[in-house]
Amino acid sequence: MKVASKRTLRPAWFACVAWATASLWAHHAIAAEPLLADLEQRLSHASANAVNAHLVAHLSTAMEPLNRMTTACELHAVSLSVRLTRSSNARAVAAHGEALRAAIGSCARFVLAMAAPAEVPGFCASVASWGVVQTARELRRRIAAIDADPLLRESQRGQACRAAYAYELEHTRVVVKRAAPDSRVGGK
């Protein structure tokens, strides 16, 4: 009996993992497409308010999957979510906004390209589920990402997004002040 070496097992293992990952992604994409197609069709025949009413009525089967896809930066879902924020349905708009705020950390260029200039500060804010430390860290990371991206750094929307992050970092609950140094001799 011949024993395979680690070197010959790696390509086979990688191929199996790649195939499994591709299969799962394809299954997820196929399952997601009917939802996105249905929502697009509803939006083409009715208003964002009507589509959002449907989403709110079907939270677990429509709203939550859409928001997960948006958070994962699936471009079709991001585009749809941006358009659906232009509604008077506060509950739906809040849910779409949270998903877009999460998504902008990974696909800022696309979200900002889809957003109207007035919408940028609302999308460029912290996610409600973040704690104080995570919020400060993530806002700093996002500011650095904008600074490192020439397209975002030089665009009006990129500058507005950076300004919104900087304002939140400096003026909201994430402000962490250093303790004043102990003025007593020897710190005692």
C-alpha positions in Angstrom: 0.0 0.0 0.0 1.3 3.4 -1.0 0.9 6.3 1.5 0.3 9.7 0.0 2.6 12.5 1.2 1.4 15.8 2.6 2.6 17.4 -0.5 0.3 15.3 -2.8 -2.7 15.7 -0.4 -2.7 19.5 -0.3 -3.9 20.0 -3.9 -6.6 17.4 -3.5 -7.7 18.9 -0.2 -7.7 22.4 -1.6 -9.7 21.2 -4.6 -12.3 19.6 -2.3 -12.6 22.7 -0.1 -12.8 25.0 -3.2 -15.5 22.8 -4.7 -17.5 22.7 -1.5 -17.2 26.5 -1.0 -18.2 27.1 -4.6 -21.2 24.7 -4.2 -22.4 26.4 -1.1 -22.0 29.9 -2.7 -23.9 28.8 -5.8 -26.7 27.3 -3.6 -26.9 30.5 -1.6 -26.8 32.7 -4.8 -29.6 30.6 -6.4 -31.7 30.9 -3.2 -31.0 34.6 -3.0 -31.8 35.4 -6.6 -35.6 34.7 -6.4 -35.9 37.0 -3.4 -34.0 39.8 -5.1 -35.8 39.3 -8.4 -39.2 39.4 -6.5 -38.2 42.6 -4.7 -37.0 44.2 -7.9 -40.3 43.3 -9.7 -42.3 44.7 -6.7 -40.3 47.9 -6.8 -40.8 48.3 -10.6 -44.6 48.0 -10.1 -45.0 49.8 -6.8 -43.3 52.3 -4.6 -40.5 51.8 -2.1 -43.1 52.1 0.6 -45.1 49.2 -0.7 -42.0 47.0 -1.0 -40.9 48.0 2.5 -44.4 47.1 3.8 -44.0 43.7 2.3 -40.5 43.3 3.8 -41.7 44.3 7.3 -44.6 41.9 7.0 -42.2 39.1 6.1 -39.2 39.8 8.3 -37.7 36.3 8.5 -38.3 35.3 4.9 -37.6 38.6 3.1 -36.2 41.5 5.3 -33.5 39.5 7.2 -32.2 37.7 4.1 -32.0 40.9 2.2 -30.1 42.6 5.0 -27.7 39.7 5.3 -27.0 39.9 1.6 -26.5 43.7 1.9 -24.1 43.3 4.8 -22.2 40.7 2.8 -21.8 43.3 0.0 -23.8 41.4 -2.6 -24.0 44.3 -5.0 -27.6 43.6 -6.2 -28.8 43.6 -2.6 -26.8 46.7 -1.8 -28.3 48.6 -4.7 -31.8 47.5 -3.8 -31.3 48.4 -0.1 -30.1 51.9 -1.0 -33.2 52.5 -3.2 -35.4 51.1 -0.4 -34.1 53.6 2.1 -35.9 56.2 0.2 -39.2 55.5 1.9 -41.3 56.7 4.7 -41.5 53.3 6.4 -39.3 54.1 9.4 -38.8 50.5 10.5 -37.7 49.3 7.1 -35.5 52.3 6.5 -33.8 51.7 9.9 -33.1 48.1 9.0 -31.8 48.9 5.5 -29.6 51.7 7.0 -28.0 49.3 9.6 -27.2 46.8 6.8 -25.7 49.5 4.6 -23.7 50.9 7.5 -22.2 47.4 8.0 -21.7 46.9 4.3 -19.9 50.2 3.8 -16.9 48.8 5.8 -16.3 46.3 3.0 -17.7 47.9 -0.2 -17.5 51.6 0.5 -17.0 52.6 -3.2 -20.2 50.8 -4.3 -22.4 52.0 -1.5 -21.2 55.6 -1.8 -21.6 55.5 -5.6 -25.3 54.4 -5.1 -26.0 56.9 -2.4 -27.2 60.5 -3.0 -24.9 63.1 -1.4 -27.4 63.8 1.3 -27.6 60.1 2.3 -23.8 59.7 2.8 -23.7 60.9 6.4 -26.4 58.5 7.4 -24.7 55.5 5.8 -21.3 56.5 7.2 -22.0 55.9 10.8 -21.5 53.2 13.4 -23.6 50.1 13.6 -25.9 49.9 16.6 -24.6 46.5 17.7 -21.0 47.6 18.1 -19.7 48.3 21.6 -17.8 51.4 22.4 -14.3 50.0 21.8 -15.3 48.3 18.6 -17.0 51.5 17.4 -13.9 53.5 18.0 -11.6 50.9 16.4 -13.9 50.4 13.3 -14.4 54.2 12.8 -10.7 54.7 12.8 -10.2 51.7 10.4 -12.8 53.1 8.0 -11.3 56.6 8.1 -7.9 55.1 7.3 -9.4 53.0 4.5 -10.8 56.2 2.9 -7.5 58.0 3.3 -5.7 55.1 1.6 -8.1 54.9 -1.3 -7.3 57.7 -3.8 -10.8 57.5 -5.4 -12.6 57.8 -2.1 -10.2 60.3 -0.7 -10.6 62.7 -3.6 -14.4 62.3 -4.2 -17.0 64.5 -2.6 -18.8 61.5 -1.2 -15.7 59.9 0.2 -14.8 63.2 1.9 -18.3 63.5 3.3 -18.1 59.9 4.6 -14.8 60.5 6.2 -16.1 63.7 7.8 -19.1 61.8 9.2 -16.9 59.1 10.7 -14.5 61.7 12.2 -17.4 63.7 13.7 -18.9 60.6 15.3 -15.5 59.6 16.6 -14.9 63.0 18.2 -18.4 63.9 19.4 -20.4 60.9 20.4 -20.3 58.0 22.8 -17.0 56.7 21.5 -14.9 59.6 22.8 -12.3 58.1 25.1 -10.5 60.7 27.2 -7.1 60.1 28.7 -7.0 60.3 32.4 -5.2 63.3 33.8 -1.7 62.5 35.0 -1.5 62.2 38.7 -0.1 65.6 39.9 1.1 64.3 43.2 4.8 63.5 43.6 5.4 59.9 43.0 1.8 59.3 42.0 0.9 58.5 45.7 
